[in-house]
């Protein structure tokens, strides 16, 4: 693969990782730590929503983002002709 295509591939990969980690950081820290008091006014499965997001929600978001990353990387590798 030519050097300029390799650089574009890695730039796209890093943008994807940064975007997904930003989403996870907002879910893990923003919603479950910084916004816990307003979220605790609501309940999910009998638990305060802020508590639930801190304990379970950020894990579910991380798993979903891992699946999104896998699908997005498959597309990215096809676009740049990379075989794994």
C-alpha positions as CSV (number, residue, x, y, z in Angstrom):
1,X,0.0,0.0,0.0
2,X,1.4,3.4,-0.9
3,X,2.5,5.6,2.0
4,X,-0.2,8.3,1.5
5,X,-3.0,5.6,1.6
6,X,-1.4,4.1,4.7
7,X,-1.4,7.5,6.4
8,X,-5.1,8.2,5.4
9,X,-6.0,4.7,6.7
10,X,-4.4,5.3,10.1
11,X,-5.8,8.8,10.3
12,X,-9.3,7.4,9.7
13,X,-8.6,4.7,12.3
14,X,-7.5,7.2,14.9
15,X,-10.5,9.4,14.3
16,X,-12.8,6.4,14.8
17,X,-11.1,5.4,18.0
18,X,-11.2,9.0,19.3
19,X,-14.9,9.3,18.6
20,X,-15.8,6.0,20.2
21,X,-13.7,6.6,23.3
22,X,-15.3,10.1,23.6
23,X,-18.7,8.5,23.5
24,X,-17.7,6.0,26.1
25,X,-16.1,8.7,28.3
26,X,-19.3,10.7,28.3
27,X,-21.3,7.6,29.2
28,X,-18.9,6.3,31.8
29,X,-17.9,9.5,33.5
30,X,-20.3,12.2,32.4
31,X,-23.6,10.4,32.9
32,X,-22.7,8.2,35.8
33,X,-20.5,10.5,37.8
34,X,-21.1,14.2,36.9
35,X,-24.8,13.9,36.2
36,X,-25.7,11.3,38.8
37,X,-27.9,13.5,41.0
38,X,-30.4,14.5,38.3
39,X,-30.4,11.0,36.8
40,X,-31.2,9.4,40.2
41,X,-34.6,11.0,40.1
42,X,-35.5,8.3,37.6
43,X,-35.6,4.6,38.1
44,X,-34.6,1.7,35.9
45,X,-35.4,-1.9,37.1
46,X,-36.0,-0.5,40.6
47,X,-32.6,1.2,40.8
48,X,-31.8,4.9,40.6
49,X,-30.8,5.6,36.9
50,X,-27.5,7.3,37.9
51,X,-26.5,4.2,39.9
52,X,-27.6,1.9,37.1
53,X,-25.6,3.8,34.5
54,X,-22.5,3.7,36.8
55,X,-22.8,0.0,37.4
56,X,-24.2,-1.5,34.2
57,X,-24.9,1.2,31.6
58,X,-21.3,2.1,30.9
59,X,-20.4,-1.6,30.4
60,X,-23.3,-2.0,27.9
61,X,-22.2,1.2,26.1
62,X,-18.6,-0.2,25.9
63,X,-19.8,-3.5,24.5
64,X,-21.9,-1.7,21.9
65,X,-19.0,0.5,21.0
66,X,-16.7,-2.5,20.6
67,X,-19.2,-4.0,18.1
68,X,-19.5,-0.7,16.3
69,X,-15.7,-0.5,16.1
70,X,-15.5,-4.0,14.6
71,X,-18.0,-3.2,11.9
72,X,-16.5,0.2,11.1
73,X,-13.0,-1.3,10.9
74,X,-14.2,-4.0,8.5
75,X,-15.6,-1.3,6.2
76,X,-12.4,0.8,6.6
77,X,-10.2,-2.1,5.7
78,X,-12.3,-2.9,2.7
79,X,-12.1,0.7,1.6
80,X,-8.3,0.7,1.8
81,X,-7.8,-2.9,0.5
82,X,-6.3,-4.3,3.7
83,X,-6.7,-8.0,4.3
84,X,-6.7,-9.3,7.9
